Amino acid sequence: MMIVAALMALAIGGQPGEPDRAAPSGPPTLNSVTPVVPAQIPLASQFDIKSKITGRTYRIYISRPVVPPPASGYSVLYVLDADATFATAESQAILATFDGLKPIIVVGIGYPDVLAATKLRTWDLTPYKPDAETKAKEPGAVGDYGGGDAFYKFMVEELEPTTERLAQIDPRQKSLMGYSLGGLFVAHILLTHPEAYKNFVIGSPVIGWNNKEVLKDLPRFAERVSAGEISPRVLITSSELEQSDTLPSLPFRMVDNAREFAERLKSIKGSPDYSVSYVVLQGESHNSGLPAATSRGVALVVSH
């Protein structure tokens, strides 16, 4: 579901089962001495990790700041759908250090098979299997959904320890960012594990999934905020054209539901460190809003 165009645009070559008529017989070259090689993202590394929890292999992208770490270690931002978001998040993080803002490590979670990413992400990023109403709006088998809690366990028990072996990280300065179904996932983690991250960036969340089932954990979250137990910082974004009379709309009242979710979070009285912001990205559609929301998320993380 959603951001399919952004993910599929990253795939190289034809669709599975289709011949690639433009494929050369050998490695491409500009001339006899200048080969054309796969592009690389500056200052970034990647590796694959096989999860014992989900049984899946993830492609992990990681960038390190161009300045030394603070005594307590770098802040770290975990970015979902990294095949489509990592390059934007990393470049914005690097530019922020040139402006004297906080240096952060960006860790992106994607998949080795980009063509399969659309299906794989629907299982990883949905906390619940679809009810009948949601299933009618979403193609795919029921088994393609509902793996969000297992995916979160992979992040905490397998990915985070790996990241901490590769870089000096401040465990008190972790942030999580997701978009679309990734936004639904981040909203779920905010309400069920709010102590896990300092900043939660929730881009165009599919709050309407299963008739807003994600909100069932909101009362307990509110109690903890009001008691001063937790004080996360939250940024929620919507793209203006996700819910439009003039363009095809997404089926879950995207803008209205996100706005209402933000208002309910804002109404909770907590410590001064607890904050909730909501932004509508003017002129953006669901796909074009992805890099805009990513940039906003990085700005939040590097400024605190």
Order of alpha helices (4+ residues) and beta strands (2+ residues): alpha-beta-beta-beta-alpha-beta-alpha-alpha-alpha-alpha-beta-alpha-beta-alpha-beta-alpha-beta-alpha
